[in-house]
Amino acid sequence: MIASDSVLWMFTENIRNWGWHTARIPKHLGGTAGEADPLASVLMIEQFGYSDTGLAISLGVSAGTFHLASQFPHPDMQQLARDYCEDKEAKMIGCWAITDLITGRTGSSPKVIRKCGPSVKAVLKGDEYILNGEKSAWVSNGTIATHATLHVSLDPSRGMQGQGWRLFR
């Protein structure tokens, strides 16, 4: 966990107060997408990465979860993006659970797997998904996240063509 007095929280709150966290969220959801010069955003991210790569990745990963939520037509996901745009205290932090366990290796050479896919399976039961499996212990922002973007297998028989993304709280 990140200590409550870590500079990460002060920096993240400043980013939120300046509204930079909303740069990829559409305006109708409270974001500022399209308001700034696209080159300015690239230069800002580059400078963050130059000074501290881990910090730049953390900020991008956190925002990415809510940017994805803004792309879903479902009202709950759209509200999640709105809530994120209004969060000035960095209480909503996203993470990416996308890295799978290393599988399919024999000795030092990779085993060819024709129908590979995410290690976590999501099965729809009624109006809820039942998750089964595990990801790598390394999840970007995993120790501080309140929300996750999870890379899952929706149809394992289709390999990578049966994959998808789901957002979870």
DONU-848817 format. One record per residue: x, y, z of N, C-alpha, C in turn; residue number from 1; residue in three letters. Coordinates in pm, whole numbers. Example, Ala and Ser with C-alpha at 12.3 -4.5 7.8 and 13.67 -1.06 7.14 Angstrom:
% DONU-848817
     n.c1     n.c2     n.c3    ca.c1    ca.c2    ca.c3     c.c1     c.c2     c.c3   pos   code
     1319     -569      780     1230     -450      780     1320     -330      780     1    ALA
     1285     -225      708     1367     -106      714     1290        3      787     2    SER
//
This chain:
% DONU-848817
     n.c1     n.c2     n.c3    ca.c1    ca.c2    ca.c3     c.c1     c.c2     c.c3   pos   code
       84     -118        0        0        0        0       88      124        0     1    MET
       33      230      -50      103      358      -51       66      432       78     2    ILE
      166      481      148      142      552      275       52      673      252     3    ALA
      -32      701      350     -127      812      337      -59      948      324     4    SER
       65      958      368      137     1085      355      232     1086      235     5    ASP
      218      989      146      303      983       27      279     1101      -65     6    SER
      384     1145     -131      373     1254     -228      279     1215     -343     7    VAL
      260     1086     -365      168     1040     -470       30     1101     -451     8    LEU
      -20     1102     -329     -156     1152     -304     -165     1303     -325     9    TRP
      -64     1377     -280      -63     1521     -302      -60     1551     -453    10    MET
       27     1481     -524       39     1503     -667      -92     1467     -739    11    PHE
     -149     1352     -703     -273     1308     -767     -387     1405     -738    12    THR
     -397     1454     -617     -501     1553     -585     -481     1681     -665    13    GLU
     -355     1724     -682     -329     1843     -764     -373     1820     -909    14    ASN
     -341     1703     -962     -383     1669    -1099     -535     1678    -1110    15    ILE
     -603     1626    -1009     -750     1627    -1009     -803     1770     -998    16    ARG
     -745     1850     -911     -791     1988     -897     -769     2070    -1023    17    ASN
     -664     2040    -1096     -638     2108    -1223     -726     2055    -1335    18    TRP
     -794     1942    -1311     -884     1885    -1412     -815     1802    -1520    19    GLY
     -687     1774    -1502     -615     1698    -1605     -664     1555    -1616    20    TRP
     -720     1501    -1509     -768     1363    -1512     -889     1345    -1603    21    HIS
     -952     1453    -1646    -1073     1443    -1728    -1044     1459    -1877    22    THR
     -918     1468    -1915     -880     1501    -2053     -930     1402    -2158    23    ALA
     -956     1278    -2120    -1001     1179    -2218    -1149     1144    -2203    24    ARG
    -1217     1208    -2110    -1360     1182    -2087    -1440     1283    -2170    25    ILE
    -1544     1237    -2242    -1625     1329    -2323    -1689     1440    -2239    26    PRO
    -1710     1554    -2302    -1767     1671    -2233    -1903     1642    -2172    27    LYS
    -1988     1566    -2242    -2123     1541    -2191    -2124     1459    -2062    28    HIS
    -2007     1403    -2024    -1996     1329    -1899    -1915     1407    -1794    29    LEU
    -1883     1532    -1827    -1808     1615    -1733    -1660     1625    -1763    30    GLY
    -1616     1561    -1870    -1475     1564    -1906    -1438     1684    -1991    31    GLY
    -1314     1687    -2030    -1263     1798    -2110    -1205     1750    -2243    32    THR
    -1242     1630    -2287    -1188     1575    -2412    -1213     1672    -2526    33    ALA
    -1109     1701    -2602    -1119     1788    -2718    -1097     1935    -2689    34    GLY
    -1089     1973    -2561    -1070     2115    -2528     -924     2158    -2543    35    GLU
     -831     2070    -2511     -690     2106    -2515     -628     2064    -2649    36    ALA
     -519     2127    -2682     -441     2090    -2798     -387     1948    -2775    37    ASP
     -411     1854    -2866     -363     1716    -2846     -212     1709    -2821    38    PRO
     -135     1796    -2885        9     1795    -2863       43     1834    -2719    39    LEU
      -35     1923    -2661      -10     1964    -2522      -24     1844    -2429    40    ALA
     -124     1759    -2453     -143     1639    -2370      -25     1544    -2383    41    SER
       20     1525    -2505      134     1435    -2529      259     1488    -2459    42    VAL
      282     1618    -2470      400     1678    -2406      392     1669    -2254    43    LEU
      272     1687    -2198      254     1678    -2054      286     1535    -2006    44    MET
      232     1437    -2075      256     1297    -2038      405     1264    -2051    45    ILE
      466     1315    -2158      609     1291    -2176      689     1349    -2060    46    GLU
      656     1468    -2015      727     1530    -1903      706     1452    -1773    47    GLN
      584     1405    -1750      560     1322    -1631      648     1198    -1638    48    PHE
      651     1133    -1754      732     1013    -1771      880     1040    -1756    49    GLY
      924     1155    -1802     1065     1191    -1791     1104     1208    -1645    50    TYR
     1017     1269    -1566     1050     1293    -1426     1030     1169    -1340    51    SER
      924     1089    -1368      899      968    -1291      808      876    -1372    52    ASP
      866      777    -1433      790      686    -1520      678      616    -1444    53    THR
      708      569    -1323      606      499    -1244      486      588    -1214    54    GLY
      512      713    -1183      405      808    -1156      321      831    -1281    55    LEU
      387      849    -1394      315      870    -1520      227      749    -1554    56    ALA
      281      630    -1534      203      508    -1561       85      499    -1466    57    ILE
      107      528    -1338       -1      522    -1239     -115      617    -1276    58    SER
      -82      739    -1315     -185      836    -1353     -262      788    -1477    59    LEU
     -190      737    -1576     -254      690    -1698     -343      570    -1675    60    GLY
     -295      476    -1594     -373      356    -1564     -500      394    -1488    61    VAL
     -486      483    -1391     -602      524    -1312     -708      588    -1401    62    SER
     -667      679    -1487     -761      746    -1577     -818      652    -1681    63    ALA
     -736      556    -1726     -779      464    -1832     -903      385    -1797    64    GLY
     -913      342    -1673    -1030      266    -1630    -1158      347    -1649    65    THR
    -1154      474    -1614    -1274      557    -1622    -1298      608    -1764    66    PHE
    -1191      621    -1841    -1207      653    -1983    -1282      539    -2052    67    HIS
    -1244      416    -2023    -1316      301    -2079    -1463      302    -2036    68    LEU
    -1488      334    -1909    -1626      340    -1860    -1707      441    -1940    69    ALA
    -1643      552    -1977    -1715      657    -2052    -1755      611    -2192    70    SER
    -1692      506    -2243    -1721      456    -2378    -1838      358    -2380    71    GLN
    -1878      309    -2263    -1989      214    -2256    -2122      289    -2261    72    PHE
    -2221      238    -2334    -2351      306    -2338    -2436      284    -2212    73    PRO
    -2398      190    -2127    -2476      158    -2008    -2474      277    -1912    74    HIS
    -2591      318    -1859    -2598      434    -1770    -2507      425    -1646    75    PRO
    -2492      305    -1588    -2405      290    -1471    -2260      323    -1504    76    ASP
    -2216      282    -1622    -2078      310    -1663    -2058      459    -1691    77    MET
    -2158      520    -1752    -2151      663    -1781    -2148      742    -1649    78    GLN
    -2225      697    -1551    -2224      764    -1420    -2090      748    -1352    79    GLN
    -2029      633    -1368    -1896      610    -1311    -1796      711    -1367    80    LEU
    -1804      737    -1496    -1715      837    -1559    -1746      977    -1506    81    ALA
    -1874     1009    -1488    -1911     1139    -1432    -1855     1156    -1290    82    ARG
    -1873     1051    -1209    -1824     1057    -1071    -1672     1077    -1068    83    ASP
    -1601     1011    -1158    -1456     1025    -1165    -1418     1169    -1200    84    TYR
    -1488     1228    -1294    -1459     1367    -1333    -1479     1463    -1216    85    CYS
    -1574     1434    -1129    -1602     1520    -1014    -1510     1493     -895    86    GLU
    -1435     1383     -898    -1349     1344     -786    -1223     1430     -782    87    ASP
    -1219     1524     -690    -1104     1613     -674    -1010     1567     -563    88    LYS
    -1050     1464     -487     -970     1417     -374     -898     1286     -402    89    GLU
     -903     1239     -526     -837     1114     -565     -888      995     -487    90    ALA
    -1018      990     -467    -1079      878     -397    -1112      763     -493    91    LYS
    -1116      792     -622    -1142      690     -724    -1013      666     -802    92    MET
     -957      546     -788     -831      510     -853     -856      383     -934    93    ILE
     -819      387    -1060     -835      270    -1146     -710      185    -1150    94    GLY
     -728       58    -1188     -615      -31    -1211     -644     -117    -1333    95    CYS
     -539     -174    -1389     -552     -267    -1502     -514     -405    -1455    96    TRP
     -606     -496    -1460     -576     -636    -1432     -572     -707    -1567    97    ALA
     -458     -691    -1635     -448     -745    -1771     -337     -848    -1786    98    ILE
     -242     -852    -1696     -128     -941    -1710     -164    -1080    -1659    99    THR
     -154    -1178    -1749     -186    -1316    -1713      -65    -1387    -1656   100    ASP
      -91    -1496    -1585       16    -1581    -1537       90    -1638    -1657   101    LEU
      217    -1667    -1640      294    -1727    -1750      255    -1873    -1759   102    ILE
      202    -1911    -1875      161    -2050    -1896      209    -2096    -2033   103    THR
      201    -2224    -2054      234    -2278    -2186      382    -2283    -2216   104    GLY
      467    -2290    -2114      611    -2297    -2138      663    -2436    -2105   105    ARG
      749    -2486    -2191      814    -2613    -2164      964    -2588    -2170   106    THR
     1029    -2598    -2057     1172    -2568    -2054     1196    -2421    -2082   107    GLY
     1290    -2393    -2173     1323    -2254    -2201     1254    -2200    -2325   108    SER
     1180    -2284    -2395     1113    -2234    -2516      962    -2235    -2498   109    SER
      895    -2132    -2552      749    -2126    -2536      681    -2238    -2614   110    PRO
      579    -2293    -2556      497    -2393    -2622      396    -2319    -2709   111    LYS
      374    -2364    -2829      278    -2299    -2918      137    -2333    -2873   112    VAL
       60    -2229    -2844      -78    -2247    -2803     -165    -2178    -2907   113    ILE
     -237    -2253    -2986     -315    -2197    -3094     -435    -2116    -3044   114    ARG
     -498    -2162    -2937     -616    -2093    -2886     -589    -2042    -2746   115    LYS
     -501    -1945    -2736     -473    -1887    -2605     -572    -1774    -2578   116    CYS
     -578    -1732    -2456     -668    -1624    -2418     -645    -1588    -2273   117    GLY
     -717    -1490    -2222     -700    -1449    -2082     -726    -1563    -1985   118    PRO
     -653    -1562    -1873     -664    -1671    -1776     -787    -1660    -1688   119    SER
     -849    -1544    -1678     -971    -1529    -1600    -1090    -1545    -1694   120    VAL
    -1182    -1631    -1652    -1304    -1656    -1730    -1421    -1584    -1664   121    LYS
    -1505    -1521    -1746    -1625    -1454    -1697    -1746    -1521    -1761   122    ALA
    -1834    -1575    -1677    -1953    -1644    -1726    -2075    -1567    -1679   123    VAL
    -2161    -1530    -1773    -2282    -1456    -1740    -2387    -1550    -1681   124    LEU
    -2430    -1521    -1558    -2536    -1597    -1490    -2642    -1496    -1453   125    LYS
    -2753    -1496    -1527    -2857    -1396    -1504    -2805    -1260    -1547   126    GLY
    -2799    -1165    -1454    -2748    -1032    -1487    -2614    -1004    -1419   127    ASP
    -2545    -1111    -1374    -2414    -1097    -1309    -2312    -1188    -1375   128    GLU
    -2186    -1146    -1369    -2078    -1230    -1418    -2014    -1304    -1301   129    TYR
    -1988    -1432    -1321    -1914    -1513    -1225    -1772    -1523    -1280   130    ILE
    -1674    -1481    -1199    -1534    -1481    -1241    -1462    -1601    -1182   131    LEU
    -1373    -1660    -1263    -1295    -1773    -1217    -1158    -1767    -1283   132    ASN
    -1053    -1774    -1203     -916    -1771    -1254     -833    -1672    -1175   133    GLY
     -712    -1649    -1222     -626    -1553    -1154     -536    -1482    -1254   134    GLU
     -497    -1363    -1217     -405    -1282    -1295     -269    -1287    -1228   135    LYS
     -172    -1228    -1292      -39    -1215    -1235      -48    -1134    -1106   136    SER
       48    -1152    -1018       52    -1072     -895       79     -926     -925   137    ALA
      129     -898    -1046      160     -760    -1084       39     -700    -1155   138    TRP
      -28     -607    -1087     -142     -535    -1145     -114     -387    -1126   139    VAL
     -105     -312    -1235      -77     -169    -1227     -180     -101    -1137   140    SER
     -135      -33    -1033     -219       37     -935     -301      -58     -848   141    ASN
     -275     -186     -855     -357     -284     -783     -368     -262     -634   142    GLY
     -262     -213     -571     -265     -199     -425     -340      -76     -377   143    THR
     -372       15     -468     -440      139     -427     -575      158     -498   144    ILE
     -609       68     -587     -728       86     -672     -859       68     -598   145    ALA
     -958      146     -643    -1096      130     -598    -1180       65     -708   146    THR
    -1132       70     -833    -1202       16     -949    -1101      -54    -1039   147    HIS
    -1146     -156    -1111    -1055     -233    -1196    -1109     -251    -1336   148    ALA
    -1017     -246    -1430    -1045     -291    -1566     -985     -430    -1574   149    THR
    -1067     -530    -1601    -1025     -670    -1599    -1034     -728    -1739   150    LEU
     -922     -783    -1787     -917     -850    -1916     -959     -995    -1893   151    HIS
    -1070    -1035    -1954    -1128    -1166    -1926    -1156    -1244    -2054   152    VAL
    -1176    -1373    -2036    -1221    -1461    -2143    -1372    -1477    -2129   153    SER
    -1444    -1438    -2232    -1590    -1452    -2232    -1631    -1581    -2301   154    LEU
    -1547    -1629    -2394    -1573    -1754    -2466    -1439    -1824    -2489   155    ASP
    -1393    -1905    -2392    -1263    -1969    -2401    -1242    -2053    -2527   156    PRO
    -1348    -2107    -2584    -1334    -2189    -2704    -1286    -2108    -2825   157    SER
    -1298    -1976    -2817    -1257    -1890    -2929    -1118    -1829    -2910   158    ARG
    -1047    -1868    -2802     -912    -1816    -2779     -915    -1664    -2766   159    GLY
     -822    -1598    -2834     -813    -1452    -2825     -934    -1383    -2888   160    MET
    -1006    -1449    -2976    -1127    -1389    -3034    -1242    -1389    -2934   161    GLN
    -1230    -1462    -2825    -1335    -1469    -2724    -1306    -1385    -2601   162    GLY
    -1215    -1290    -2615    -1177    -1208    -2500    -1263    -1083    -2488   163    GLN
    -1252    -1016    -2376    -1326     -893    -2355    -1273     -817    -2235   164    GLY
    -1335     -704    -2210    -1299     -617    -2097    -1423     -596    -2014   165    TRP
    -1408     -598    -1886    -1518     -569    -1795    -1464     -478    -1686   166    ARG
    -1547     -386    -1642    -1511     -296    -1534    -1581     -342    -1407   167    LEU
    -1507     -347    -1297    -1562     -393    -1170    -1527     -297    -1059   168    PHE
    -1618     -288     -961    -1592     -211     -838    -1569     -307     -727   169    ARG
//
